[in-house]
Amino acid sequence: MLLTEGQMSDHKGAALLLPRLPSARHLVGDRGYDSNCFRRNLTERGIEPCIPSTKSRKVPIPHDKSRYRRRHKVENMFGRLKDWRRIATRYDRCAHTFFSAICLAATVIYWTP
């Protein structure tokens, strides 16, 4: 997990994690991850991006729509994290305290059916 500043774009934050990604065949991401540089880096690592194009692209890049629909599992996990009021409203000012709260909540969510 990586905690970035609120104004950092998704694809820039993901580029920081790219060297540490485990081997995978596909990466599913939302429109925030659509950048030529990020797509190129994924392809160089042998990972096929499943990212819909932003509306500002003149020529949309095709993606596997059935694979993209399964992205809801990740979205559900973030939704469960936001059930924790402390995380949803970001009470903690220090990044390390906020990140610790996320880790604690994720652990409880993992062990709770």
Wavefront OBJ file of the C-alpha trace (Angstrom):
o trace
v 0.000 0.000 0.000
v 1.110 3.528 -0.690
v -0.304 6.727 0.750
v 0.116 9.726 -1.549
v -0.840 13.359 -1.223
v -4.431 14.208 -2.082
v -3.598 16.149 -5.236
v -1.381 13.486 -6.843
v -2.940 11.861 -9.896
v -3.655 8.133 -9.798
v -1.283 7.175 -12.591
v 1.655 9.002 -10.929
v 1.059 7.194 -7.647
v 0.719 3.867 -9.452
v 3.987 4.506 -11.314
v 5.720 4.643 -7.914
v 4.395 1.156 -7.113
v 5.105 -0.322 -10.542
v 8.607 -1.680 -9.741
v 7.175 -3.558 -6.744
v 4.182 -5.103 -8.518
v 4.126 -8.895 -8.536
v 4.025 -10.597 -11.904
v 0.594 -10.341 -13.482
v -1.016 -10.722 -16.870
v -3.503 -7.852 -16.542
v -3.943 -4.651 -14.563
v -7.452 -3.270 -14.203
v -7.752 0.422 -13.400
v -10.225 3.245 -13.832
v -9.856 6.297 -16.068
v -7.513 7.969 -13.569
v -4.784 5.521 -14.614
v -5.037 6.357 -18.304
v -1.709 7.807 -19.422
v 0.553 6.819 -22.290
v 3.590 6.566 -20.004
v 1.848 4.283 -17.498
v 0.448 2.072 -20.268
v 3.909 1.819 -21.865
v 5.516 0.866 -18.537
v 2.917 -1.853 -17.991
v 3.401 -3.240 -21.487
v 7.188 -3.306 -21.019
v 6.673 -5.470 -17.921
v 4.409 -7.841 -19.874
v 1.220 -6.632 -18.193
v -1.805 -5.909 -20.368
v -3.588 -2.742 -19.181
v -7.377 -2.910 -18.900
v -7.988 0.810 -18.494
v -10.758 2.752 -20.238
v -9.649 5.880 -22.047
v -10.324 9.308 -20.627
v -12.973 11.320 -22.418
v -10.320 13.805 -23.516
v -8.498 11.257 -25.721
v -9.059 11.959 -29.384
v -8.694 8.259 -30.289
v -9.976 5.962 -27.510
v -7.856 2.928 -26.630
v -9.948 -0.275 -26.523
v -10.171 -2.323 -23.312
v -11.773 -5.615 -22.248
v -15.168 -4.530 -20.912
v -16.024 -7.865 -19.276
v -12.730 -7.847 -17.352
v -13.226 -4.200 -16.386
v -16.663 -4.971 -14.893
v -14.984 -7.193 -12.277
v -13.247 -4.091 -10.893
v -16.191 -3.682 -8.535
v -14.524 -6.078 -6.058
v -11.767 -3.545 -5.436
v -14.300 -0.704 -5.236
v -16.272 -2.707 -2.647
v -13.139 -3.021 -0.509
v -12.641 0.758 -0.541
v -16.324 1.180 0.274
v -15.919 -1.048 3.330
v -12.899 0.995 4.428
v -14.956 4.168 4.160
v -17.490 2.684 6.578
v -14.891 3.565 9.185
v -15.714 7.188 9.926
v -12.156 8.010 10.982
v -10.892 7.012 7.515
v -13.740 8.487 5.474
v -13.307 11.932 7.035
v -9.532 11.668 7.558
v -9.455 12.781 11.172
v -5.729 12.182 11.476
v -3.456 14.974 10.289
v -0.241 12.955 10.291
v 0.174 10.628 7.306
v 1.664 7.813 9.389
v -1.269 7.880 11.845
v -3.810 7.896 8.996
v -1.982 5.055 7.254
v -1.944 3.081 10.523
v -5.723 3.531 10.843
v -6.161 2.224 7.280
v -3.992 -0.823 8.033
v -5.909 -1.539 11.239
v -9.286 -1.211 9.491
v -8.124 -3.397 6.583
v -7.003 -6.084 9.038
v -10.352 -6.074 10.852
v -12.250 -6.128 7.555
v -10.133 -9.075 6.353
v -10.899 -11.150 9.464
v -14.597 -10.184 9.623
v -16.922 -12.101 7.283
l 1 2 3 4 5 6 7 8 9 10 11 12 13 14 15 16 17 18 19 20 21 22 23 24 25 26 27 28 29 30 31 32 33 34 35 36 37 38 39 40 41 42 43 44 45 46 47 48 49 50 51 52 53 54 55 56 57 58 59 60 61 62 63 64 65 66 67 68 69 70 71 72 73 74 75 76 77 78 79 80 81 82 83 84 85 86 87 88 89 90 91 92 93 94 95 96 97 98 99 100 101 102 103 104 105 106 107 108 109 110 111 112 113
